[in-house]
């Protein structure tokens, strides 16, 4: 009986360690918007990007602009910010949402767009007026 409990505890411990490792690995693999800004074509396959929703395109409301979280610190006029265009199904964007978007880059009329298969809102930063 004690032997079975010992094996059950060992198995549970191994499971916890594997789960923690999986979560840490997924968290560590998330890129920031500025990591992909200079060359989106260099990223193939499925990736995860973390950023802050800056706004929605007036020409095409399905396109959302995401900026790097570090760019929230720039409050002076004239800051050069990169807005990564992305599309996401089943996500209603709110300016200031800090999101983790998982998807892939696809070619689009004006270059590349990040097409997100899933979007998780991490928190909301109050931006704008």
C-alpha positions as CSV (number, residue, x, y, z in Angstrom):
1,X,0.0,0.0,0.0
2,X,2.8,2.4,0.9
3,X,4.6,1.5,-2.3
4,X,1.5,2.5,-4.4
5,X,1.2,5.9,-2.6
6,X,4.9,6.5,-3.2
7,X,4.5,5.8,-6.9
8,X,1.4,8.0,-7.1
9,X,3.2,10.9,-5.5
10,X,6.2,10.5,-7.8
11,X,3.9,10.4,-10.8
12,X,2.0,13.5,-9.6
13,X,5.3,15.3,-9.1
14,X,6.5,14.4,-12.5
15,X,3.2,15.6,-14.0
16,X,3.5,18.9,-12.2
17,X,7.1,19.5,-13.3
18,X,6.1,18.7,-17.0
19,X,3.1,21.0,-16.9
20,X,5.2,23.8,-15.4
21,X,7.8,23.3,-18.0
22,X,5.3,23.4,-20.8
23,X,3.8,26.6,-19.5
24,X,7.1,28.3,-19.0
25,X,8.2,27.2,-22.5
26,X,5.1,28.6,-24.1
27,X,5.5,31.8,-22.1
28,X,9.2,32.2,-23.1
29,X,8.5,31.7,-26.8
30,X,6.2,34.7,-27.1
31,X,7.7,37.5,-29.2
32,X,7.1,41.2,-28.8
33,X,5.8,43.3,-31.7
34,X,9.2,45.0,-32.0
35,X,10.8,41.6,-32.4
36,X,9.0,41.0,-35.7
37,X,8.7,44.5,-36.9
38,X,11.8,44.7,-39.0
39,X,11.3,41.5,-41.0
40,X,8.0,39.7,-40.6
41,X,9.0,37.4,-43.6
42,X,11.7,35.9,-41.4
43,X,9.0,34.2,-39.2
44,X,7.3,31.2,-40.7
45,X,4.9,28.8,-39.1
46,X,2.9,29.4,-36.0
47,X,4.2,31.9,-33.5
48,X,2.9,33.9,-30.5
49,X,3.2,37.6,-30.3
50,X,2.5,39.8,-27.3
51,X,1.4,43.4,-27.9
52,X,-1.1,46.1,-27.1
53,X,-4.1,46.9,-29.3
54,X,-3.7,50.5,-30.5
55,X,-6.7,50.7,-32.7
56,X,-8.8,49.4,-35.6
57,X,-8.4,50.3,-39.3
58,X,-11.1,52.7,-40.6
59,X,-10.7,51.3,-44.1
60,X,-11.0,47.6,-43.0
61,X,-12.4,47.1,-39.5
62,X,-11.2,43.5,-39.5
63,X,-7.6,44.7,-39.3
64,X,-6.4,45.6,-35.8
65,X,-3.2,47.6,-35.1
66,X,-1.0,46.2,-32.3
67,X,2.0,48.0,-30.8
68,X,4.8,46.9,-28.6
69,X,4.1,47.2,-24.9
70,X,7.2,49.3,-24.5
71,X,5.7,51.9,-26.7
72,X,3.1,52.7,-24.0
73,X,5.8,54.6,-22.2
74,X,6.2,57.1,-25.0
75,X,3.7,59.9,-24.3
76,X,5.3,62.8,-26.2
77,X,4.0,63.8,-29.6
78,X,6.1,62.5,-32.5
79,X,6.9,59.1,-31.0
80,X,7.6,56.6,-33.8
81,X,5.5,53.6,-33.1
82,X,5.2,50.5,-35.2
83,X,1.7,49.1,-35.6
84,X,1.6,45.5,-36.5
85,X,-1.6,44.7,-38.5
86,X,-3.3,41.6,-37.5
87,X,-6.7,39.9,-38.0
88,X,-8.4,37.6,-35.5
89,X,-11.6,35.7,-35.5
90,X,-13.9,35.8,-32.5
91,X,-12.0,38.7,-30.8
92,X,-13.6,42.1,-30.3
93,X,-10.7,44.5,-30.0
94,X,-10.6,47.1,-27.3
95,X,-7.8,49.8,-27.4
96,X,-5.4,49.1,-24.6
97,X,-5.9,45.4,-24.5
98,X,-2.6,43.6,-23.9
99,X,-2.9,40.4,-25.9
100,X,-1.1,37.2,-26.6
101,X,-1.9,36.3,-30.2
102,X,-1.0,33.0,-31.8
103,X,-1.0,32.6,-35.5
104,X,1.1,33.2,-38.6
105,X,2.2,35.9,-41.1
106,X,0.5,35.9,-44.5
107,X,1.1,38.1,-47.5
108,X,-1.4,40.9,-47.9
109,X,-2.0,43.7,-50.4
110,X,0.4,46.1,-48.6
111,X,2.9,43.6,-47.2
112,X,2.4,41.2,-44.4
113,X,-0.4,40.7,-41.9
114,X,-0.5,38.5,-38.8
115,X,-3.5,36.2,-38.9
116,X,-4.3,35.1,-35.3
117,X,-5.9,31.8,-34.7
118,X,-6.3,32.6,-31.0
119,X,-6.1,35.8,-28.9
120,X,-5.9,36.0,-25.1
121,X,-6.4,39.3,-23.3
122,X,-3.7,39.5,-20.6
123,X,-4.9,42.9,-19.2
124,X,-6.1,46.3,-20.3
125,X,-4.0,49.4,-20.3
126,X,-6.0,52.7,-20.3
127,X,-4.9,54.5,-23.5
128,X,-6.4,57.3,-25.5
129,X,-8.9,59.9,-24.3
